[in-house]
Amino acid sequence: MKRQRGLAAVTALLIVAIAASTAALMLSQQSAMLDQSSMVVARAQADQYAQAGIDWARGILAEDARKSAVDTLDEAWAQPIAALPVERAVVSGRIEDEQGKFNLNNLALVRTKNDDSWVVFNNLLQRVGLPLELADAIKDWVDTDGDLSALNGNVGAEDSYYLALAKPYRAANRPMVSVDELYRVRGFDAATVAKLRPHVTALPVIGDKPTPINVNTASEVMLGAITNALDTARIAALAARRTQKPFASGDDFLRAVALTVGGSAHALYDVSSAYFSVRIQVAQDDVQLASDALIRRNPDKTTVILWRRPRY
């Protein structure tokens, strides 16, 4: 009888232990599901804040176009948002003028060594310490034909080169949509791309006109490439001159070049821009989200998002 009572007690304890363990497991799963749901909601809300940040950038750029026909680094659009608190989130971001850089897709339009795009890009390669042969490789990547570029010698690359690689692929033969495509172009590795990235972009080319470089926002390296000036001190003086008084027109820039650098400039320049990149970063709870976008500002002062993608 005592043995039966003992067995019953043990059985009861086992049942209680199993029930408690099952309850704990269910509570743990429920907690995990709630955490996951909370994370999904927080990410969705953070994504909405990122979209709102991009829309804010569009508004700033449209308003700027109505105020001025010249784009400079002292305007409202060029001032970053350091950390803006929004409910439970913190939003930061910046707008960057993509026309302060050289558009790699301009090389698809090049026909001779004297084309301004070709001269300026070769000057840029020299200034960042890269071989001129890279210009031919990029030209072959973005142009629509299968002929090897020979403007700097027979050093381009078409399908015959890329299909012979250990992991073969074809030349794009179309405009680049991202500077990251350089990693697939002959002659480019991480170090090479890192040298060139601050000074180049990948923008649409409309018709047969190359994208000009905004001399009000271009780096000193780009100003040197446009003017073909080797004296870095004079280029620095030219950049300092625009800080005091931005270039109001192409003629104004040419006069400044003649006075400061002592030479002339290739015709691949402007004082306004149509393409801007936007980066928005959102921190909400445990969610960290970053989003990039490319915005085009149209002649009628409206803006359009050409692409938006997350940054990892």
N, C-alpha and C positions, 0 to 999 in steps of 0.2 A: 504493500500500500504506500509506504514511504517512497519506495523506488518510483512508483507511478507519479506520486506528487512531484518528485524531483524532475522526472522526465517532462512533466507538463510545464513546470517552471522554466526549464531550459528551452522548451519549445516556444513558450511565450516570449522569452527573452530574444530568441532568434527572430521571431516574427516582428517584434518591436525594432530590433536592430535593422532588419531588412526594410521595414517600412520607413525608418528614419533615414537609411541610406538612399532609398528611392526618392524620398521627399527632398533630401539634400541635392541629389542629382537633378531632379526636376527644377528646383530653385536655381541651381547653377546654370542649367540650360536656358531657363527663362531670363536670367540675368544677362547671359551672353547674347540672347536674341534682342533684349532691350538695348544693350550696348551697341550691337550691330545696327539696329534700327536708328538709334540716336546718331551713329556715325554717318549713316546714309542720309538722314535728314540734314545733318550739319554740312555734309559735302554738297548736297543739292542747294542749300542756302548759300554756301560759299561760292558756288558756281554762279548763282544769281547775282551776287555782289560783284563777281568778276565781270559778268556781262554788263552790269550797271556801270562799272568802271570804264569799260570800252565805249559805252554809249556817252559817258561823260567826256571822254577824249574826243569823240566825234563832234560833240557840241562845242568844245573849246576850239577845235580846228575850224569849224564852220564860222564861229564868231570872229576868230582871228582873220579869216578871209574877208569878212565884211568890213573890218577895220583897216586892213593894210594889204597892199599887193606885194610886200616884201616880207620874207621870213628870216628872222634873226634869233640868236640864242638868248636874247634878253626879253623875249615875249613870254606871255603867260603859258603857252603850250609847252615851253622848254623847261618850266620849273617843276621839279618832281614832287609827288605827294610822299612825304616821309612816313607818316603813320597816322591814318585817319580812323578814329574809333567809330564803329557803326554797330549799335546794339551790342551783341556778344562777340563781334568780330573787329579785326584791325585790317584796314585796307591800305596798301601802298602801291605806287605805280609811277610810270614815267612815259613820256612820249619822245621819240627820237626821230629826227629827220633822216629818212633813208636816202634822200637826194643830196645829202652831204657826203655821199660815198659814190664810188664808181659802180655803175650797173654792169654786171658781167654779161648780161644778155646783149649789150651794145656790140659785143664782138661778133655776133651773128651778122651784123650789117656791114662789117669791114670788108672792103674789096682790095685796098692797096695799103702800102706801108705809110702813106701820107694821110690816111684818114685820122681825124682828130682822136677818135676813140682808141685807135691802135697806138698812136703816139703817147697819149696820156697814160694808158694802161702799162705800156712798156716803161715809161718813166716811173710809174708807181712800183713796178717790180724791182727796178734798180734801187729805188729809195728804201725798200724794205729788205734788200739783200737777197732777192730770189732770181733764178735764171730766167732769161727772156723766153726760153723754149716753152715755158708754162703757158704763155699767151697763145701759142699755136694749139696746144692741147685743149685749152678751154674753147677756143674758136671752133675746133672740130666737134666738141661736145654739144655746142649750142646751135651750130648752123644746121641747115636741113639737108645738105648734100653728104655724099660719102667720100669726097675728095680730101686728101691730106693737105693741111695748110702748110705752105712753104714760105710764109712771109718772114720768118726768122730762121729759115732752113727747113729741111724736110724732117721736122721733129714733132709733127702733130700726131694724132691717134684717132683712128676710126675702128670699125668692127674687126678688121684683121688683127689689130693689137689686142683688143679686149677679149675676143673669142679665143685667143691663145693663152690666156691666163689660167692658173690652176682652177679657179672658180670663174668660168667664163660668163660674160654678159655682153650686151651690145651698147654701142654709143647711143646716147639719148637722141641726138639730132633734133633737139627742140629746146626752147628756152628753159633755163633753170627756174625752179620754183622755190629753191632754198639754197643758201650758201653751203649748207651741209653736203650738197651734191658734189662739191669739190673732192670729197674723200674718194669718189669713184673715178676721178679724172686722172689720167696718166701724170705721174710726177708729184702728186700731192700726198703728203702724210700729215699726221697730227701737227708736227712742228711747222710745216709749210702753211697749212691752213690757219694756224694761230697767228702767224706773221701777217697774213693777208686779210683775215676776217674783219679787223676794225675799220678797214678802208673800202670794203666792197659790199655789194648787196645784189639781190636777184629780183628785178622788177619787170613787169610786162613792158614790151616794146610795142608802141603803137605805130603802125605803118612803117615807113623807112627812116624815121627820125630817131636818133639816139637820145637817151635820157640825159639831160644836162646835169651838171653838178652845181649845187647851191654853194657859192663861194662865201656866203655869210655863215654857213654852218659846217663847212668842210674842215678837216683837220689840217694842220700845217703840212703834213706829208702830202695830202691831196693838193694843197695850194702849190707845193713845189712841183708836183706832177703836171699841173695845169700850166704853170708858168715856165716849166723846164729850168727852174733856177736851182743851182747847186749850193748857193750860199745860204746856210740854215739861219744865220743871223738876220739876213734880209727877209726871209720868209717869216720869221718870228715877228719882225717889225711890221710886215704886212698884216699878220693876224692881229697884232696889237692895235693897228690902225683901225681895223673894222670893229674892234671892241669899243673904241671911243666913238666911232661913227660908222655904222653898218653901210655896206655898199647899197646905194639906192637904185642903181641900174648897171647894165653891162658896161656902158661908157665910163661910169664912175669907177668901176673895178679896173678897167684898162688904164685910166689915168693914175690910179693908185699903184698899179703894177709898174708903170713907166717911172713914177717918182720914187718908189720904194725899192723895187727889185732891179729896175734899170733895163727891163726887156719888154716882152709882149706876152700874150697868153693864147693858148689854143682855144678854138671856138666851142669848147664843150663846157660851157658854164652858164649860170643864170643866178638870179638873186631871190628867187622864190621856189617853192616846192609843191609837189602834188602828192607825194607818197610819204607816209609816216608809219613807223612801227610803234605799237603800244604793248607794254608789259604791265600786267596787273597781278599783284600778289595779295592773297587773302589768308589770314590766320583766324580760324574760328574753332574754339574748344581744342580738340586734338587734331583738327584738320588743317593742313598746310596745302594751299592750292595756288598755282601760278598759271596764267593764261597769256598767250601772245596773239597779236592780231596785226594785220597789215591793212591800213586805211588809205584809200585814195580820195583826194579832194578834187572834185570836178570843177570845170570852169564856171559853172553856175553856182558855185560855193556850197553845193550839197556834198555829203560824204557817203562813202560806201565801204563796207568791210569786204575786202577781197578774200581773206581767209582768217580763220581763228583756230588755234590749236593749243592744247595743254602743253605746258613745259614740265618735264620730269627732272 
